[in-house]
Amino acid sequence: MGFEWHRRGFDFCIAGLMIYLCSKEVKRLKTIIMQETIFMADSSGVFHPQTVEKASMGIPELFVEGGSFGMILITLFLIALFVAAWKAPRWVKEIGIGALVVSIFWSLHGLYQMFGVVQKFGEVGFPVICGGIRVAMLGLFYGLIVYFISLVLRVVNKPRI
């Protein structure tokens, strides 16, 4: 009985070691995947490779970064879209267009805010402007996705001849 207990403990120890090594390997691979090599030119025009971290954001982070109020409005259009596909299929296209219009408005609002900050601070670096445009476009991408879903639902619900 004692040997059996020791043997089972050894198996648990081996399993624990394998899990530990696998988790370290996953972390290392995740680190490699999260890095990107770009080539930057110095003053003489020679390109040198540099490793930079990729921006990895999940859906909730993108949702908050894109502006919670506008993203919630577009999400409400998405929910209304699925309800309309079930109850009132003729409204699907209009709800999709509404989501697209709200997303365009939300993106223009984000660009307006970004230009206000640029005007306030004067000279702003190019990466800051690119970051502002990227954030302003998140709502537009979400609205385009909802509009695409509305088109797919409209094709699926269309009566066949």
BELSULUR-V768340 format. One record per residue. N is the residue number from 1. SS is DSSP state (h for helix, s for strand, l for the rest). PSI is psi in whole degrees, 0 to 359 (* if undefined). D_CENTER is the distance of its C-alpha to the mean C-alpha in Angstrom with 2 decimals. Layout:
n->N ss->SS psi->PSI d_center->D_CENTER
n->N ss->SS psi->PSI d_center->D_CENTER
This chain:
n->1 ss->l psi->320 d_center->54.94
n->2 ss->h psi->318 d_center->54.20
n->3 ss->h psi->320 d_center->53.21
n->4 ss->h psi->318 d_center->50.92
n->5 ss->h psi->315 d_center->49.15
n->6 ss->h psi->319 d_center->48.88
n->7 ss->h psi->317 d_center->47.56
n->8 ss->h psi->320 d_center->44.86
n->9 ss->h psi->321 d_center->43.90
n->10 ss->h psi->318 d_center->43.73
n->11 ss->h psi->318 d_center->41.42
n->12 ss->h psi->323 d_center->39.13
n->13 ss->h psi->316 d_center->39.28
n->14 ss->h psi->316 d_center->38.40
n->15 ss->h psi->318 d_center->35.51
n->16 ss->h psi->319 d_center->34.25
n->17 ss->h psi->319 d_center->34.65
n->18 ss->h psi->318 d_center->32.75
n->19 ss->h psi->318 d_center->29.82
n->20 ss->h psi->314 d_center->29.93
n->21 ss->h psi->320 d_center->30.10
n->22 ss->h psi->320 d_center->27.32
n->23 ss->h psi->324 d_center->25.01
n->24 ss->h psi->321 d_center->26.05
n->25 ss->h psi->320 d_center->25.40
n->26 ss->h psi->318 d_center->21.89
n->27 ss->h psi->319 d_center->21.22
n->28 ss->h psi->316 d_center->22.84
n->29 ss->h psi->322 d_center->20.89
n->30 ss->h psi->321 d_center->17.58
n->31 ss->h psi->319 d_center->18.92
n->32 ss->h psi->318 d_center->19.90
n->33 ss->h psi->326 d_center->16.61
n->34 ss->l psi->356 d_center->14.81
n->35 ss->s psi->148 d_center->17.40
n->36 ss->s psi->138 d_center->17.75
n->37 ss->s psi->125 d_center->21.13
n->38 ss->s psi->160 d_center->21.67
n->39 ss->s psi->120 d_center->25.10
n->40 ss->s psi->139 d_center->26.37
n->41 ss->s psi->138 d_center->29.77
n->42 ss->l psi->188 d_center->32.36
n->43 ss->l psi->335 d_center->35.08
n->44 ss->l psi->357 d_center->37.22
n->45 ss->l psi->6 d_center->34.56
n->46 ss->l psi->133 d_center->34.15
n->47 ss->s psi->135 d_center->30.66
n->48 ss->s psi->136 d_center->29.73
n->49 ss->s psi->139 d_center->26.84
n->50 ss->s psi->142 d_center->24.62
n->51 ss->s psi->126 d_center->22.03
n->52 ss->s psi->154 d_center->18.97
n->53 ss->s psi->135 d_center->16.18
n->54 ss->l psi->148 d_center->12.73
n->55 ss->l psi->107 d_center->10.01
n->56 ss->l psi->115 d_center->8.21
n->57 ss->l psi->139 d_center->5.78
n->58 ss->l psi->178 d_center->5.42
n->59 ss->h psi->315 d_center->4.83
n->60 ss->h psi->322 d_center->7.94
n->61 ss->h psi->319 d_center->7.40
n->62 ss->h psi->323 d_center->5.00
n->63 ss->h psi->315 d_center->7.72
n->64 ss->h psi->320 d_center->10.39
n->65 ss->h psi->327 d_center->9.65
n->66 ss->l psi->353 d_center->9.70
n->67 ss->l psi->110 d_center->13.01
n->68 ss->h psi->318 d_center->13.90
n->69 ss->h psi->310 d_center->16.84
n->70 ss->h psi->321 d_center->15.45
n->71 ss->h psi->325 d_center->12.45
n->72 ss->h psi->320 d_center->15.18
n->73 ss->h psi->316 d_center->17.41
n->74 ss->h psi->324 d_center->15.14
n->75 ss->h psi->322 d_center->14.66
n->76 ss->h psi->323 d_center->18.45
n->77 ss->h psi->322 d_center->18.85
n->78 ss->h psi->317 d_center->16.90
n->79 ss->h psi->316 d_center->19.28
n->80 ss->h psi->327 d_center->22.18
n->81 ss->h psi->314 d_center->21.32
n->82 ss->h psi->323 d_center->21.76
n->83 ss->h psi->318 d_center->24.87
n->84 ss->h psi->324 d_center->26.26
n->85 ss->h psi->331 d_center->25.79
n->86 ss->h psi->315 d_center->27.93
n->87 ss->h psi->317 d_center->30.43
n->88 ss->l psi->81 d_center->30.59
n->89 ss->h psi->339 d_center->29.28
n->90 ss->h psi->341 d_center->30.60
n->91 ss->h psi->354 d_center->28.10
n->92 ss->h psi->312 d_center->24.98
n->93 ss->h psi->318 d_center->24.94
n->94 ss->h psi->322 d_center->25.71
n->95 ss->h psi->320 d_center->22.98
n->96 ss->h psi->319 d_center->20.43
n->97 ss->h psi->322 d_center->22.03
n->98 ss->h psi->318 d_center->21.92
n->99 ss->h psi->320 d_center->18.16
n->100 ss->h psi->317 d_center->17.96
n->101 ss->h psi->316 d_center->20.55
n->102 ss->h psi->320 d_center->18.94
n->103 ss->h psi->323 d_center->15.62
n->104 ss->h psi->316 d_center->17.87
n->105 ss->h psi->318 d_center->19.82
n->106 ss->h psi->323 d_center->16.93
n->107 ss->h psi->319 d_center->15.80
n->108 ss->h psi->324 d_center->19.50
n->109 ss->h psi->318 d_center->19.86
n->110 ss->h psi->318 d_center->17.18
n->111 ss->h psi->321 d_center->19.04
n->112 ss->h psi->317 d_center->22.28
n->113 ss->h psi->317 d_center->21.32
n->114 ss->h psi->316 d_center->20.30
n->115 ss->h psi->328 d_center->23.60
n->116 ss->h psi->320 d_center->25.47
n->117 ss->h psi->318 d_center->24.35
n->118 ss->h psi->318 d_center->25.32
n->119 ss->h psi->322 d_center->28.63
n->120 ss->h psi->316 d_center->29.28
n->121 ss->h psi->353 d_center->28.84
n->122 ss->l psi->245 d_center->30.28
n->123 ss->l psi->117 d_center->29.35
n->124 ss->l psi->145 d_center->25.71
n->125 ss->l psi->155 d_center->24.26
n->126 ss->h psi->319 d_center->22.26
n->127 ss->h psi->328 d_center->19.22
n->128 ss->h psi->319 d_center->19.12
n->129 ss->h psi->317 d_center->19.32
n->130 ss->h psi->320 d_center->16.55
n->131 ss->h psi->321 d_center->14.27
n->132 ss->h psi->319 d_center->15.49
n->133 ss->h psi->320 d_center->14.93
n->134 ss->h psi->316 d_center->11.29
n->135 ss->h psi->322 d_center->10.83
n->136 ss->h psi->332 d_center->13.19
n->137 ss->h psi->350 d_center->11.46
n->138 ss->h psi->316 d_center->8.26
n->139 ss->h psi->323 d_center->10.83
n->140 ss->h psi->317 d_center->12.43
n->141 ss->h psi->318 d_center->9.75
n->142 ss->h psi->318 d_center->9.47
n->143 ss->h psi->322 d_center->13.26
n->144 ss->h psi->323 d_center->13.74
n->145 ss->h psi->316 d_center->12.13
n->146 ss->h psi->319 d_center->14.50
n->147 ss->h psi->319 d_center->17.28
n->148 ss->h psi->319 d_center->16.94
n->149 ss->h psi->321 d_center->17.21
n->150 ss->h psi->322 d_center->20.23
n->151 ss->h psi->319 d_center->21.81
n->152 ss->h psi->316 d_center->21.52
n->153 ss->h psi->324 d_center->23.02
n->154 ss->h psi->319 d_center->25.69
n->155 ss->h psi->320 d_center->26.70
n->156 ss->h psi->320 d_center->26.86
n->157 ss->h psi->354 d_center->28.92
n->158 ss->l psi->133 d_center->31.14
n->159 ss->l psi->142 d_center->34.71
n->160 ss->l psi->148 d_center->36.13
n->161 ss->l psi->* d_center->39.42
